[in-house]
């Protein structure tokens, strides 16, 4: 009897990951603010920290597989 694979397909995982990320412009703005802060010897601003935290959450929630 064939085994059923209930794992999401790679295409669905990729689509879910892409949908979960913030808009590219928002990411660029937050990263630029972070670079400027680091260059000035300041800590990362909250918007940069939020983008980094959201990125990690997405990577945890929708892990890439080697299928």
N, C-alpha and C positions, 0 to 999 in steps of 0.2 A: 504494500500500500504506500503510495507516495506521501511524503511529509509536506504539510502545509507550512508556508513561510509567512508568518504574520508581521514580520518586520516591515517597516515602511520602505518603499523602493528608494533607491538612491536619488532618482529624479524628484520624488516628493520631499525628501529630506532637504535637497538643495533648494527647492522652491520655498519651503518653510523657513529655511535659514535666510534666504534673500528677503522674504517678506518681513521677517522679524527685525532686520537691521534698520536703523534710522536713515533718513534721507542723506545722500552723499554730501550735499552742501553743508548740512548740520555737522556731519562728522569732520569735514575739512575745517570748518570754523572752530570746532572744539579742539582739534589737534593743533591748529595754528596758535590758538590761545595758550595751549600747553607748552608749545615750543617757545613762545615769547616769554612765558613765565619762567621756564627753566633757564633761558638765556639771561634773564634778569636776576637769577638766583632766588626766585620765589617758588613756593609750592604750586603743584598743579591746581588750576582753578576747578571749581565744582563741576562745570560743564564737561571738562576733559575727563575728570574722574567718573562722571556718569556715563560717558560714551565707553570708556574702558570697562566699566562694570557691566554695562549692557552687552558688550561684545563677549565677555566671559560667560555671562548667563546664556547667551544664544549658543555658544560653543558647547556648553554643558547640556543644554536642553536638546540640541540637535547635533549630536556628535557625527563626525564623518566616519564612514566605515570603509574598509578595504575590499568591499565586495566588487 
